[in-house]
Amino acid sequence: MKLDENLKQVAARHRELTALLSDHPDPGSEAYTKLLREFHELTPLVEKLDSLEAQRQELSDLESLRQDTEAEREMRDLAEQEYQALREAIEQAEHELMLMLVPKDADDNRNVILEVRAGTGGDEAALFAGELFRMYQRYAEGQGWRFETLDYTETEIGGLKEASASISGQNVYSRLKFESGVHRVQRVPVTESGGRIHTSAATVAVLPEAEEVDVQIEDKDLRVDTYRSQGAGGQHVNTTDSAVRITHMPSGIVVQCQDEKSQHKNRLKAMKVLRARLYDEMRKEQQDAEAADRRQQVGSGDRSERIRTYNFPQGRVTDHRINLTLYKLEKVITGEALGEVIDSLIHEDQAARLADFQ
């Protein structure tokens, strides 16, 4: 059984790590930290394996009892009931262990940089982009995550031209990574008096946050421009050149930040976004190289891919990648029911990964 073979390897590696950590000459070294991280990653698997082995032993004992012709009938009947219930529990435990063994995205535990931009549709697209940005903010708050706006550019009517935010907490990227792509809205625009339904769009990008060690950026490759922060309609937020725009010359990537009154803080935030963008490019190159050898997952994360439609007249949200439709538009757009969509995407991705693994 492939599951048992893999679990034996995990258990053996866990024992090896236990020995290596107990005899390690330098507990403060990077090598020790790497071993410790692997040990903690494998420990839940080993604990669940120990529990499964105990269940299997109990099942074997029940098997003997239910076939014992000398035992009282009432005792055999009780053993039969417990046997069937335990078999189901073991099947569930084996499925959970299989999911735990499936290779995961190495960036699942990272924080993210969220970027939202208005797409086609003029003012209506900008208003919709603003709603999406607030949807993710409320969802993040509901998850107990920290949501920090990095940059926010409004239109004259209060819509959103583009914005970025840092979201930090537990397993943020694993929950939000399938949100990247084109989000489409169908409704009667609030900017029109007529009753025609329009289609507009906004683009969402979810980038795993990168550390300085992940991406090497040379100062000589940067052009840094400062300017005055501006709000809607070109009105000055302040009278100092605190806003920062950074251009990474080799890649042509441009990032900006004007949310802080301090130029220094804006530069630090802009560099955080730049690192995430560069790291995302590195990830995509690696994924493209591996694409021929793996099954297509739920979504590629391509920002040009239309992933979801929010239809206001019918009150429905449809995710086109997994053919999921929920008639809970208001609860989704306020972040309350967004988790239902995200859970479905994660389950679909797990099923695809599990099929590949088996």
C-alpha positions as CSV (number, residue, x, y, z in Angstrom):
1,M,0.0,0.0,0.0
2,K,1.6,3.3,-1.2
3,L,0.3,5.2,1.8
4,D,1.9,2.8,4.3
5,E,5.2,2.9,2.3
6,N,5.3,6.7,2.5
7,L,4.3,6.8,6.1
8,K,7.2,4.4,7.0
9,Q,9.6,6.8,5.2
10,V,8.2,9.7,7.2
11,A,8.4,7.8,10.5
12,A,12.0,6.8,9.7
13,R,13.0,10.4,8.8
14,H,11.3,11.7,12.0
15,R,13.4,9.3,14.1
16,E,16.5,10.4,12.2
17,L,15.8,14.0,12.9
18,T,15.2,13.3,16.6
19,A,18.7,11.9,16.7
20,L,20.3,14.6,14.7
21,L,18.7,17.4,16.8
22,S,19.7,15.7,20.1
23,D,23.4,15.4,19.0
24,H,23.7,18.6,17.0
25,P,26.9,20.4,17.8
26,D,25.5,23.9,17.2
27,P,21.9,24.4,18.3
28,G,22.0,28.1,17.2
29,S,23.1,27.5,13.6
30,E,21.1,27.8,10.4
31,A,21.5,24.1,9.8
32,Y,20.0,23.3,13.2
33,T,17.1,25.6,12.5
34,K,16.4,23.9,9.2
35,L,16.4,20.5,10.8
36,L,14.1,21.8,13.6
37,R,11.7,23.2,11.0
38,E,11.5,19.8,9.2
39,F,11.0,18.0,12.5
40,H,8.0,20.2,13.4
41,E,6.5,19.8,9.9
42,L,6.7,16.0,10.3
43,T,5.6,15.7,13.9
44,P,1.8,16.1,13.2
45,L,2.1,13.3,10.6
46,V,3.9,11.0,13.0
47,E,1.3,11.7,15.7
48,K,-1.6,10.9,13.4
49,L,0.3,7.8,12.2
50,D,0.6,6.5,15.8
51,S,-3.1,7.1,16.3
52,L,-3.9,5.2,13.1
53,E,-1.7,2.3,14.2
54,A,-3.6,2.1,17.5
55,Q,-6.9,2.1,15.6
56,R,-5.7,-0.7,13.4
57,Q,-4.7,-2.8,16.4
58,E,-8.0,-2.2,18.0
59,L,-9.7,-3.2,14.7
60,S,-7.7,-6.5,14.7
61,D,-8.8,-7.2,18.3
62,L,-12.5,-6.6,17.3
63,E,-12.1,-8.8,14.3
64,S,-11.0,-11.7,16.5
65,L,-14.0,-11.1,18.9
66,R,-16.6,-10.8,16.2
67,Q,-15.5,-14.2,14.8
68,D,-15.2,-15.9,18.2
69,T,-18.0,-18.5,18.1
70,E,-17.6,-19.2,21.8
71,A,-18.4,-15.6,22.8
72,E,-21.9,-14.6,23.7
73,R,-24.0,-13.3,20.8
74,E,-24.6,-10.0,22.5
75,M,-20.9,-9.5,22.8
76,R,-20.3,-10.4,19.1
77,D,-23.1,-8.0,18.0
78,L,-21.5,-5.2,20.0
79,A,-18.1,-6.0,18.5
80,E,-19.6,-5.9,15.0
81,Q,-21.0,-2.4,15.6
82,E,-17.8,-1.1,17.0
83,Y,-15.9,-2.8,14.1
84,Q,-17.9,-1.1,11.4
85,A,-17.6,2.3,13.1
86,L,-13.9,1.9,13.5
87,R,-13.4,0.9,9.9
88,E,-15.0,4.1,8.8
89,A,-12.8,6.1,11.2
90,I,-9.7,4.4,9.9
91,E,-10.7,5.2,6.3
92,Q,-11.1,8.8,7.2
93,A,-7.8,8.9,9.0
94,E,-6.0,7.3,6.0
95,H,-7.6,9.9,3.7
96,E,-6.4,12.7,6.1
97,L,-2.9,11.3,6.2
98,M,-2.8,11.1,2.4
99,L,-3.7,14.7,2.2
100,M,-1.0,15.6,4.7
101,L,1.5,13.7,2.6
102,V,0.6,15.4,-0.7
103,P,3.3,17.9,-1.6
104,K,2.2,21.4,-0.6
105,D,3.0,24.9,-1.9
106,A,6.2,25.9,-0.1
107,D,4.7,29.4,0.2
108,D,1.4,28.5,1.9
109,N,2.5,29.9,5.3
110,R,3.7,33.2,3.9
111,N,2.0,36.6,4.3
112,V,0.8,38.2,1.1
113,I,0.8,41.5,-0.8
114,L,-2.7,42.1,-2.2
115,E,-3.1,44.3,-5.3
116,V,-6.4,45.4,-6.7
117,R,-6.8,47.4,-9.9
118,A,-9.8,48.7,-11.8
119,G,-10.1,47.1,-15.3
120,T,-12.5,47.7,-18.2
121,G,-15.7,49.6,-17.4
122,G,-14.7,53.1,-16.4
123,D,-16.1,54.5,-13.2
124,E,-18.2,51.4,-12.6
125,A,-15.0,49.3,-12.7
126,A,-13.3,51.6,-10.2
127,L,-16.3,51.4,-7.8
128,F,-16.3,47.6,-8.1
129,A,-12.5,47.5,-7.4
130,G,-13.1,49.5,-4.2
131,E,-15.7,46.9,-3.1
132,L,-13.3,44.0,-3.8
133,F,-10.6,45.7,-1.8
134,R,-13.0,46.2,1.2
135,M,-14.2,42.6,0.8
136,Y,-10.7,41.3,1.3
137,Q,-10.1,43.7,4.2
138,R,-13.3,42.5,6.0
139,Y,-12.4,38.9,5.3
140,A,-8.9,39.3,6.7
141,E,-10.3,41.0,9.8
142,G,-12.7,38.1,10.3
143,Q,-9.8,35.6,10.1
144,G,-7.9,37.6,12.7
145,W,-5.2,38.7,10.2
146,R,-3.5,42.1,10.1
147,F,-4.5,44.2,7.0
148,E,-2.3,47.1,6.3
149,T,-2.9,49.4,3.3
150,L,0.2,50.2,1.4
151,D,-1.1,52.4,-1.4
152,Y,-4.6,53.6,-2.4
153,T,-5.4,55.7,-5.4
154,E,-9.0,56.9,-5.6
155,T,-11.0,58.3,-8.6
156,E,-12.9,61.5,-8.4
157,I,-16.2,59.7,-7.6
158,G,-14.7,57.6,-4.8
159,G,-13.8,54.5,-6.8
160,L,-10.5,52.7,-6.7
161,K,-8.0,53.1,-9.5
162,E,-5.4,50.8,-7.8
163,A,-4.5,49.8,-4.3
164,S,-2.2,47.4,-2.5
165,A,-2.1,46.0,1.0
166,S,0.0,43.7,3.2
167,I,-2.0,40.9,4.9
168,S,-0.2,39.0,7.6
169,G,-1.3,36.1,9.8
170,Q,-1.5,32.3,9.8
171,N,-1.7,30.5,6.4
172,V,-2.7,33.7,4.6
173,Y,-1.3,32.7,1.2
174,S,-2.8,29.2,1.4
175,R,-6.2,30.8,1.8
176,L,-6.0,33.7,-0.7
177,K,-3.7,32.4,-3.5
178,F,-6.6,31.4,-5.7
179,E,-8.0,34.9,-5.7
180,S,-5.6,36.1,-8.4
181,G,-7.2,36.9,-11.7
182,V,-10.0,38.9,-13.3
183,H,-13.2,39.5,-11.3
184,R,-16.2,40.5,-13.3
185,V,-19.3,42.4,-12.1
186,Q,-22.7,42.5,-13.8
187,R,-25.1,45.2,-12.6
188,V,-26.8,48.5,-13.3
189,P,-24.1,51.1,-12.7
190,V,-24.8,53.6,-9.9
191,T,-23.4,56.2,-12.2
192,E,-26.2,55.8,-14.7
193,S,-29.9,56.7,-14.5
194,G,-30.9,54.1,-17.1
195,G,-31.7,50.5,-16.2
196,R,-29.2,48.7,-18.5
197,I,-27.0,46.0,-17.0
198,H,-23.3,46.7,-17.6
199,T,-20.3,44.3,-17.3
200,S,-17.2,45.7,-15.7
201,A,-14.0,44.1,-14.3
202,A,-11.2,44.5,-11.8
203,T,-7.9,42.6,-11.5
204,V,-6.7,41.0,-8.3
205,A,-3.2,39.8,-7.6
206,V,-2.2,37.9,-4.5
207,L,1.6,37.7,-4.1
208,P,3.5,35.7,-1.4
209,E,5.5,38.2,0.6
210,A,9.2,37.7,0.2
211,E,12.1,38.3,2.6
212,E,15.3,40.0,1.7
213,V,17.0,36.6,1.6
214,D,14.5,35.4,-1.0
215,V,15.3,38.1,-3.5
216,Q,18.6,40.0,-4.0
217,I,18.0,43.6,-5.1
218,E,21.0,45.8,-5.9
219,D,20.7,49.6,-5.2
220,K,22.3,50.3,-8.5
221,D,19.3,48.6,-10.2
222,L,16.8,51.0,-8.6
223,R,15.5,54.4,-9.6
224,V,13.8,56.1,-6.8
225,D,11.5,59.1,-7.4
226,T,9.7,61.1,-4.8
227,Y,6.5,63.2,-5.2
228,R,3.7,64.7,-3.3
229,S,0.9,62.4,-2.1
230,Q,-2.3,63.0,-3.9
231,G,-5.9,62.0,-3.3
232,A,-9.0,62.0,-5.6
233,G,-9.1,64.8,-8.1
234,G,-5.5,65.7,-7.7
235,Q,-5.9,67.2,-4.2
236,H,-2.7,67.1,-2.1
237,V,-2.8,65.0,0.9
238,N,0.2,66.8,2.3
239,T,2.7,69.4,1.1
240,T,5.9,67.3,1.3
241,D,7.4,65.0,-1.2
242,S,6.7,61.9,0.9
243,A,5.3,59.6,-1.8
244,V,7.8,57.2,-3.3
245,R,8.0,55.5,-6.7
246,I,10.6,52.8,-7.3
247,T,11.5,51.5,-10.7
248,H,13.5,48.2,-10.9
249,M,15.5,48.8,-14.0
250,P,16.3,45.1,-15.0
251,S,12.7,44.0,-14.9
252,G,10.9,47.3,-15.5
253,I,8.7,46.7,-12.5
254,V,7.4,50.0,-11.0
255,V,5.9,50.2,-7.5
256,Q,4.8,53.2,-5.4
257,C,3.6,54.0,-2.0
258,Q,2.0,57.2,-0.6
259,D,0.0,55.9,2.4
260,E,2.5,57.2,5.0
261,K,3.5,60.8,5.7
262,S,7.1,59.6,6.1
263,Q,9.1,59.2,2.9
264,H,11.3,56.6,4.7
265,K,8.3,54.5,5.7
266,N,6.8,54.7,2.2
267,R,10.1,53.5,0.7
268,L,10.2,50.5,3.1
269,K,6.6,49.6,2.1
270,A,7.4,50.1,-1.6
271,M,10.4,47.8,-1.3
272,K,8.2,45.1,0.3
273,V,5.9,45.2,-2.7
274,L,8.9,45.2,-5.1
275,R,10.3,42.1,-3.5
276,A,6.9,40.3,-3.7
277,R,6.6,41.2,-7.4
278,L,10.1,39.9,-8.2
279,Y,9.6,36.8,-6.1
280,D,6.3,36.1,-7.9
281,E,8.1,36.4,-11.3
282,M,10.7,33.8,-10.0
283,R,7.8,31.5,-8.9
284,K,6.1,31.7,-12.3
285,E,9.3,30.9,-14.2
286,Q,9.7,27.8,-12.0
287,Q,6.1,26.8,-12.4
288,D,6.2,27.2,-16.1
289,A,9.3,24.9,-16.2
290,E,7.4,22.3,-14.2
291,A,4.0,22.7,-16.0
292,A,4.6,19.8,-18.4
293,D,5.2,17.4,-15.6
294,R,2.1,18.1,-13.4
295,R,-1.6,18.3,-13.6
296,Q,-3.2,21.7,-14.0
297,Q,-4.5,22.8,-10.6
298,V,-7.5,24.9,-9.8
299,G,-6.0,28.1,-11.4
300,S,-2.8,29.3,-12.8
301,G,-2.9,32.6,-10.9
302,D,-2.6,34.4,-14.2
303,R,-4.0,37.9,-13.8
304,S,-5.6,37.8,-17.2
305,E,-7.7,34.7,-16.4
306,R,-11.3,35.5,-15.7
307,I,-12.1,33.6,-12.6
308,R,-15.3,34.9,-11.0
309,T,-18.5,36.8,-11.9
310,Y,-20.6,38.8,-9.4
311,N,-24.1,39.1,-10.8
312,F,-26.1,41.6,-8.8
313,P,-29.5,41.3,-10.5
314,Q,-29.6,37.6,-9.7
315,G,-27.7,37.9,-6.4
316,R,-25.2,35.2,-7.4
317,V,-21.5,34.7,-7.4
318,T,-20.0,32.2,-9.9
319,D,-16.4,30.8,-9.8
320,H,-15.8,29.7,-13.3
321,R,-12.8,27.4,-12.5
322,I,-14.8,24.9,-10.4
323,N,-18.3,25.7,-11.7
324,L,-19.4,26.9,-8.3
325,T,-22.4,29.2,-8.0
326,L,-23.6,30.7,-4.7
327,Y,-26.7,32.8,-4.3
328,K,-25.1,34.8,-1.5
329,L,-23.7,37.7,-3.4
330,E,-24.2,40.3,-0.6
331,K,-22.6,38.0,2.0
332,V,-19.7,37.3,-0.3
333,I,-19.0,40.9,-1.2
334,T,-19.1,41.9,2.5
335,G,-16.5,39.1,3.2
336,E,-18.9,37.1,5.4
337,A,-19.4,34.2,2.9
338,L,-16.1,34.6,0.9
339,G,-14.7,31.7,3.0
340,E,-17.3,29.3,1.4
341,V,-15.8,30.1,-2.1
342,I,-12.3,29.8,-0.8
343,D,-13.0,26.5,0.9
344,S,-14.4,25.0,-2.3
345,L,-11.4,26.1,-4.3
346,I,-9.0,24.6,-1.7
347,H,-10.9,21.3,-1.7
348,E,-10.8,21.1,-5.5
349,D,-7.1,21.7,-5.5
350,Q,-6.5,19.1,-2.8
351,A,-8.5,16.6,-4.8
352,A,-6.4,17.3,-7.9
353,R,-3.1,17.0,-6.0
354,L,-4.3,13.8,-4.3
355,A,-5.1,12.3,-7.7
356,D,-1.6,13.1,-9.0
357,F,0.0,11.8,-5.8
358,Q,-1.9,8.4,-6.0
